[in-house]
């Protein structure tokens, strides 16, 4: 009878370990969701701005616009802001 009790405890132990492992994987997956943002930057005259820096506020995550003014940046979904800003040179400009 002790063997059955020991087997049942062993089975419960591994079931709890498995449930915790799946739970932790689910949390990791939820927080690792990235969103790719695409955009186009131009100056006041409508000419594409090559080399403009795009930075996520409060982080070091950034990108630079291409020669045609297009850019893409991959950011965590939790970092999406409703008021992004563009930093060109030493000026911050809303867009």
SVG drawing of the C-alpha trace seen along z (x, -y; Angstrom):
<svg xmlns="http://www.w3.org/2000/svg" viewBox="-3 -73 24 75">
<polyline fill="none" stroke="black" stroke-width="0.4" points="0.0,0.0 2.9,-2.4 4.0,-1.9 0.6,-3.2 0.8,-6.2 4.3,-7.0 3.3,-6.6 0.4,-8.9 2.5,-11.6 5.1,-11.3 2.3,-11.8 0.9,-14.8 4.4,-16.3 5.1,-16.1 1.6,-17.3 2.2,-20.4 5.6,-20.9 4.0,-20.6 1.2,-23.1 3.7,-25.6 5.9,-25.2 3.0,-25.8 1.9,-28.8 5.4,-30.3 5.6,-29.7 2.3,-31.4 3.4,-34.5 6.6,-34.6 4.7,-34.4 2.3,-37.1 5.1,-39.6 7.2,-38.8 4.7,-40.0 6.3,-42.5 4.6,-44.8 6.3,-46.1 5.6,-49.7 6.2,-51.1 6.2,-54.8 7.4,-57.5 9.2,-60.7 9.3,-63.8 10.4,-67.4 8.2,-70.5 8.6,-70.7 7.6,-67.1 11.0,-65.7 11.8,-62.3 14.0,-62.7 16.9,-60.1 18.7,-59.3 16.0,-60.5 16.2,-58.7 13.0,-57.0 13.3,-56.1 10.8,-54.4 10.3,-56.8 12.1,-55.8 14.2,-53.0 17.2,-52.6 15.1,-50.8 15.3,-52.7 15.6,-52.8 16.8,-55.1 14.8,-56.1 16.1,-54.9 17.1,-57.1 13.5,-57.2 12.1,-58.3 10.6,-54.9 11.4,-53.2 10.3,-50.2 10.8,-49.4 9.9,-46.4 8.7,-47.2 7.0,-45.3 3.2,-45.7 3.4,-47.1 5.5,-50.0 3.0,-51.3 2.2,-54.9 -0.7,-56.9 1.6,-60.0 4.8,-58.8 7.5,-61.4 10.2,-61.8 13.7,-62.9 15.6,-64.5 18.9,-66.0 18.3,-67.4 14.6,-68.3 11.6,-66.2 8.6,-66.6 5.2,-64.9 3.8,-63.1"/>
</svg>
